[in-house]
Amino acid sequence: MIEALMETRGVRHALLVNAQGEVVTAAGLRGPAADADLNLVAAGRAVIASLQATQGSGEWNDLLLDVDGGPVLLTPVGDQILLAAFDDVASLGRIRFAVRRLLGQI
């Protein structure tokens, strides 16, 4: 499924993480970067939960994190999170479009 994201210009790698913090599937990811991304998803879940509690909202669409390794887009897929790591924040529109197309939202 997420292998299709690798065809989008600028995408470095992608992974789908379940609610238990385990990788369901990955594309373009090798070695220790997977562990770093799992930690990033866990931290993202904590930020999202905090924002939801503060705003009294259960819904969220995307979370963009611009970290040292490059920007990362976290997108909910049911109780899982799709992480798309990409080359530059300027590519955000193209990446969001590709993720939404993959998830059948457009």
RODO-2510 file (C-alpha; in nm, 4 decimals, decimal comma):
residues 106
     n   res          X          Y          Z
     1     m     0,0000     0,0000     0,0000
     2     i     0,2462     0,2707     0,1106
     3     e     0,5027     0,1738    -0,1515
     4     a     0,3054     0,3994    -0,3856
     5     l     0,4201     0,7005    -0,1812
     6     m     0,7780     0,6314    -0,2878
     7     e     0,6797     0,7345    -0,6407
     8     t     0,6068     1,0876    -0,5137
     9     r     0,8969     1,3232    -0,5721
    10     g     1,0610     1,4189    -0,2439
    11     v     0,9443     1,1250    -0,0300
    12     r     1,2402     0,9643     0,1477
    13     h     1,0517     0,6894     0,3289
    14     a     0,7147     0,6012     0,4797
    15     l     0,5813     0,3710     0,7449
    16     l     0,2517     0,2729     0,8979
    17     v     0,2564     0,2309     1,2764
    18     n    -0,0184     0,0580     1,4734
    19     a    -0,1629     0,1703     1,8081
    20     q     0,0888    -0,0474     1,9938
    21     g     0,3798     0,1377     1,8312
    22     e     0,4779    -0,1443     1,5945
    23     v     0,5552    -0,1038     1,2253
    24     v     0,2785    -0,2558     1,0149
    25     t     0,4506    -0,1831     0,6836
    26     a     0,7369     0,0338     0,5628
    27     a     0,8775     0,1572     0,2345
    28     g     1,2208     0,3021     0,1640
    29     l     1,3302     0,2645     0,5269
    30     r     1,6400     0,0805     0,6401
    31     g     1,8330     0,0274     0,9635
    32     p     1,8277     0,2464     1,2738
    33     a     1,6148     0,5136     1,1083
    34     a     1,3130     0,2894     1,1745
    35     d     1,3680     0,3057     1,5516
    36     a     1,4085     0,6847     1,5395
    37     d     1,0849     0,7158     1,3437
    38     l     0,9002     0,4923     1,5905
    39     n     1,0123     0,7252     1,8699
    40     l     0,8963     1,0210     1,6616
    41     v     0,5521     0,8638     1,6122
    42     a     0,5252     0,7953     1,9869
    43     a     0,6126     1,1581     2,0625
    44     g     0,3664     1,2726     1,7954
    45     r     0,0904     1,0652     1,9564
    46     a     0,1617     1,2359     2,2904
    47     v     0,1468     1,5830     2,1323
    48     i    -0,1758     1,4964     1,9522
    49     a    -0,3356     1,3591     2,2704
    50     s    -0,2374     1,6745     2,4593
    51     l    -0,3806     1,9012     2,1887
    52     q    -0,7005     1,6975     2,1724
    53     a    -0,7440     1,7238     2,5496
    54     t    -0,6785     2,0979     2,5437
    55     q    -0,9147     2,1657     2,2549
    56     g    -1,1758     1,9083     2,3529
    57     s    -1,1546     1,7559     2,0068
    58     g    -1,1126     1,3921     1,9089
    59     e    -1,0383     1,4554     1,5419
    60     w    -0,7076     1,5483     1,3809
    61     n    -0,5952     1,5579     1,0193
    62     d    -0,2174     1,5856     0,9979
    63     l     0,0791     1,6833     1,2097
    64     l     0,3872     1,8281     1,0424
    65     l     0,7154     1,7976     1,2302
    66     d     1,0240     1,9682     1,0936
    67     v     1,3073     1,7774     1,2617
    68     d     1,6837     1,7589     1,2041
    69     g     1,6500     1,4693     0,9607
    70     g     1,3952     1,6606     0,7516
    71     p     1,0215     1,7175     0,7643
    72     v     0,7836     1,4387     0,8618
    73     l     0,4081     1,4301     0,8077
    74     l     0,1995     1,2199     1,0478
    75     t    -0,1492     1,1304     0,9236
    76     p    -0,4116     0,9221     1,1081
    77     v    -0,5313     0,6015     0,9437
    78     g    -0,7937     0,4694     1,1841
    79     d    -0,6010     0,3924     1,5045
    80     q    -0,2743     0,3763     1,3097
    81     i    -0,0435     0,6568     1,1983
    82     l     0,1117     0,6948     0,8567
    83     l     0,4511     0,8654     0,8666
    84     a     0,5828     1,0187     0,5461
    85     a     0,9370     1,1567     0,5650
    86     f     1,0265     1,3939     0,2850
    87     d     1,2987     1,6241     0,1572
    88     d     1,1786     1,9796     0,2132
    89     v     0,8882     2,1670     0,3717
    90     a     0,8275     2,3265     0,0311
    91     s     0,7120     1,9789    -0,0841
    92     l     0,4353     1,9635     0,1784
    93     g     0,1455     2,0246    -0,0621
    94     r     0,2599     1,7516    -0,2989
    95     i     0,3152     1,5080    -0,0087
    96     r    -0,0251     1,5798     0,1487
    97     f    -0,1937     1,5299    -0,1888
    98     a    -0,0143     1,1952    -0,2375
    99     v    -0,1071     1,0770     0,1132
   100     r    -0,4730     1,1744     0,0687
   101     r    -0,4823     1,0052    -0,2716
   102     l    -0,3315     0,6912    -0,1166
   103     l    -0,5909     0,6930     0,1592
   104     g    -0,8741     0,7545    -0,0874
   105     q    -0,9719     1,0899     0,0595
   106     i    -0,9720     1,2784    -0,2709
***
